């Protein structure tokens, strides 16, 4: 119900006032969205890095606990990571079996995050293999895994060959 003021005019908002408020709101929303986009991409890169580190740690633990070799495979086509265990089939042939536990099954990396490089110390980058293997003693391979987001920002995860431990490159002394 519209009230009438003591002067006899109707009180309320004019169409022009409403349009101004809507324009200001749209402008502020656009500015916030533009300023948040880089932060979201950095957060996705951090989440992807944590996912890779978790897969590496799980593979090492699985290798030690099951007394077998375990491997982390980086699927560049589907942009994800999974853990595989070394085993022998009934005929005695060797094979790698995908680990089906929640921690070992295939996990896609966050949107916009890719595995850019998996580089070993003993081979040239052209011979790089998108896997990291751990032994039953917990040893790994000397590997650097580079993750990249859509803006070109990178994070490098290093795996120590002797201990099998992994850490971010910037965390290294």
N, C-alpha and C positions, 0 to 999 in steps of 0.2 A: 504494500500500500504506500503510495507516495504522499509524503507530508507536504503541506503548504506552509511556507514561512509566514511570519507576521506581515511581510511586505506584499504577500499575495503571489510570490513566485514559487514554482516547484523546486524542491531540493533534490540533488542527486548528482551523478557524474555525467559529463557530456561525452559524446562519442569521441571527440578529439582527445579528451583526458585519458580515456580508456586506451586509445591507440598509442598515445605517448608511453603509457605504462607498459603496454605489450612490447613496444619497440625496445625500450630500455631493458626489459626482462630478456628478450631474445638476444640483445647485444651482450649482456652479462653472461648468459648461458654459453654463447659462442666463445667468449674470452676464456671462460673457465675450462671448456672442453679443449681448446687449443693448448692451454697451459698444463693440463693433466696428461695429455697424450704421451709425451716423453717419459713421464713418471710411470705410466702403465707399462710401456715397453721395457723400461729398466726392471720393473717388478717381474715381468714375464721372464726376462733373462735370468734374474736371480732365482726364480722358481725352477727354471730349466736346469740351472747349475746345481741346485739342491737335488733335483731328480737324478741327475747323472751321478753325483756323489753318493746318493743313497743306493743306486744300482751297483756301483763299484764296491761299496762297503758290504752290501748283501752278497755279492758274488764271492768276495774274499771269505766272508763268514761261512757261506755254503761250501766252498772248497775245503775249508778246514774241518767243518763239522762232518761232512760226508766223505772225507778223505778221497777226493777226486778233483780233477781240474774243473774250473768253472770259468765261463767266459761272458763278458758283457759285449753285446753286439749293438752297434749303432746303425740303425736303418735310415739311410739318408733319403730314400724315396718316400717313405711314410713319415719321416722326421720323428723318430722315436728311439727308445732304448729297451733292451730286454736282456735277460740272463739265461744262459744255457749251461747245462752240465754235461761233462764228458762221460760216456758210458759205452758198454759193449752190448751188442744185441745177441740173440740166441746162437747165431752162427759165428760169433766171436769177432764180428766186424765192429770197428770203432765208429761212433757217431756222436753228434752233439744233440742233446734233447733240450727243448725249451722247458725251463722251470715254470711250473704252473701255479706256484704260490702267488698270493697277491703282491708280494714284494719283488717277485722275479718275472712276472708276465710282462708282455709288451706294454709300454706306456708311451703315449705320444707326448712330445715336447709341447710346451705352450705355443699358441699361435705366434708366428713370426720368428720363432727361435729355431735355429738349425745347427747341426754339427758341421762346422766349417772345415776342420782338420783333425785328424788323429795321427800324430807324428811320433815315431819311435826314435830313440837315440841312434840305434845301429843301422837304420836304413834311410834312404833319401826320401823326401816328401812324395816323389812320384810312386814309390813302392808302398805307400802307406796303406794300412789295412784298418778297416773300421771296427776293430775288436780289441779287447784287452783281456788277457788270460791270467788267472791266478792258480797257483799250485796248492796241493794239500797242506803244504807248510805255511801257506799264507803269503808266499812270495808273489810278486806281480811282474809287470814289465815296466821299463822306464818309458812312460808315455806322457805326452801332453795332448789334452783334448781341448780344442778351441770351439766355444759356442758363440754364435753371432746372432744378433737380433736384426730386425728390419731396418733400423737406423744405422747399422754398421758397428754398433758397440760390441765388444768382445770380452769374454771371460775365459780364462784358461785354467783347467783342472790338471794338476800334475799327479802322476802315480809314481811312487817310489818303488824301485825294483826289489830292494832288499826287504823292506817291511811290508810292502803292499798297501801302504797307507796313501790316501789321496788328500789333496789340499788345493785351495785356490792359489794361483801363482803369486798374487800380491800378498798372501799370507806368509810366503816363504821368506826367511831372513836374508 
